[in-house]
Amino acid sequence: MASARCLRRHGWPSADSANFQDYVLPAGYPHTALLCEVKGCRSSAVLWLTDEEVSAYNKGQRIFSVGDGDTKVRTKNVSAAASRLQFAEIWARIARMQRHRFTLPDGQDFTYIVEGRLLKPQGSAPVKREHIKSKWELYKRGITAWVNEESPLHRFIYAILSDERIAG
């Protein structure tokens, strides 16, 4: 059964009863009604999936049960829309949207500028176009676990790539 947890503070669920492999976004994320299941947390949550659920997601399932099984959550269909776009189009959209407001998974807003082959998020180090392209290739296949890796730049890249103005 899927687990609902925020990315900001609680991230990867503990392996109490399930082996969670990856997460997907609930419809409307980050402005979703799905909240983190950790007591006292009121942050928007992503939906962590088990091996079996990841397989179902890859086969087209977009509704998953959480909690006691009585609650169902619809996920975004990232792969279908995103997989048809070439990175050149994504980079063009990223360039067009510079100086517009984007939202990190924790709800914090930011902007960025594009200078040549560099994306420069406000208050962070620049990111090379090639790095963003490698993350796009993962993202369009529905692989998002890289967001929780060490680099804080991944949160910025993810926020940009997952935005409907970029991914379509």
C-alpha positions in Angstrom: 0.0 0.0 0.0 1.3 3.5 -0.9 2.6 5.9 1.6 2.0 9.7 1.7 5.0 11.7 2.9 6.3 15.2 2.3 9.7 15.7 0.6 10.7 18.6 2.8 11.1 16.9 6.2 10.1 13.3 6.1 11.2 12.0 2.6 11.6 8.3 2.1 9.3 6.2 4.3 10.7 3.7 6.7 10.6 0.1 5.6 8.2 -1.1 8.4 5.8 -3.1 6.3 6.7 -2.3 2.7 9.7 -1.8 0.5 9.1 1.6 -1.1 11.0 2.1 -4.4 10.0 5.5 -5.8 7.4 8.2 -5.6 4.9 9.8 -8.0 3.1 13.0 -7.8 -0.5 13.3 -6.7 -2.8 15.3 -9.0 -2.3 19.0 -8.4 1.0 18.7 -6.7 2.4 20.8 -5.0 -1.0 22.3 -4.4 -2.6 19.0 -3.6 -5.0 18.0 -0.8 -2.8 15.0 0.0 -0.8 15.8 3.2 2.1 14.0 4.8 1.0 11.1 7.0 3.5 11.9 9.7 1.7 13.1 12.8 1.7 16.9 13.1 3.0 17.5 9.6 0.8 19.6 7.3 3.0 19.7 4.2 1.9 18.5 0.8 2.9 14.9 0.2 4.1 12.8 -2.7 2.9 9.2 -3.0 5.6 6.6 -2.3 5.1 3.3 -4.1 6.1 -0.3 -3.5 7.8 -2.4 -6.3 4.4 -3.8 -7.2 2.8 -0.4 -7.4 5.7 1.0 -9.4 5.1 -1.8 -11.9 1.4 -0.9 -12.0 2.2 2.8 -12.5 4.5 1.9 -15.4 1.6 -0.1 -16.9 -0.8 2.9 -16.7 -2.4 2.7 -13.3 -2.9 6.2 -11.8 -5.1 5.6 -8.7 -3.5 4.1 -5.6 -4.8 3.3 -2.1 -3.1 4.9 1.0 -3.4 4.6 4.8 -6.0 2.0 5.8 -6.9 1.3 2.1 -10.1 3.3 2.2 -8.5 6.5 0.8 -7.5 6.6 -2.9 -5.3 9.1 -4.6 -5.1 10.0 -8.3 -1.6 10.6 -9.5 -0.3 12.9 -12.3 0.3 11.2 -15.6 3.9 12.5 -16.0 5.2 10.0 -18.4 2.5 10.3 -21.1 2.8 14.0 -21.7 6.4 14.4 -20.9 7.8 11.5 -22.9 6.7 13.0 -26.2 8.8 16.2 -25.7 12.4 16.4 -26.9 14.8 18.2 -24.5 15.4 21.0 -27.0 11.8 22.0 -26.5 12.1 21.7 -22.8 15.2 23.9 -22.7 13.4 26.5 -24.9 10.5 26.5 -22.4 12.9 26.8 -19.5 14.5 29.8 -21.2 11.1 31.4 -21.9 10.0 31.0 -18.3 13.1 32.6 -16.7 12.2 35.2 -14.1 8.8 33.5 -13.5 8.0 32.1 -10.1 8.4 28.4 -9.5 7.7 26.4 -6.3 10.0 23.9 -4.6 8.6 20.7 -3.2 8.7 22.3 0.3 6.5 25.2 -0.9 9.2 27.8 -1.2 9.1 30.0 -4.3 12.1 30.9 -6.4 13.0 32.3 -9.8 15.9 31.6 -12.1 17.7 33.1 -15.1 19.3 31.3 -18.1 22.7 32.4 -19.4 23.9 30.4 -22.4 24.0 26.8 -21.3 23.6 27.6 -17.6 20.5 27.8 -15.5 21.0 30.0 -12.4 18.4 29.5 -9.6 18.0 32.4 -7.3 20.2 31.8 -4.2 21.9 28.7 -5.6 24.8 27.5 -7.7 24.3 27.4 -11.5 23.3 24.2 -13.2 24.6 23.0 -16.6 22.2 22.3 -19.4 23.6 18.8 -19.7 22.8 18.0 -16.1 19.2 19.2 -16.5 19.0 17.1 -19.7 20.1 13.9 -17.8 17.4 14.6 -15.1 14.8 15.2 -17.8 15.5 11.8 -19.3 14.8 10.2 -15.9 11.8 12.4 -15.2 10.0 11.7 -18.4 10.2 8.0 -17.6 8.6 8.6 -14.2 11.9 8.1 -12.2 12.0 10.8 -9.5 14.0 9.3 -6.6 17.0 11.5 -7.7 15.3 14.5 -6.1 16.3 13.3 -2.7 19.9 12.8 -3.5 22.6 14.9 -1.8 22.6 17.9 -4.2 20.2 20.7 -3.2 20.2 21.7 -6.9 18.0 18.6 -7.6 15.1 20.3 -5.8 15.3 23.3 -8.2 15.7 21.1 -11.3 12.7 19.0 -10.2 10.5 22.0 -9.5 11.2 23.3 -12.9 10.8 20.0 -14.8 7.6 19.0 -13.0 5.9 22.4 -13.6 3.1 22.2 -16.1 4.5 25.2 -17.9 7.6 23.2 -18.7 6.5 19.6 -19.0 3.1 20.4 -20.6 
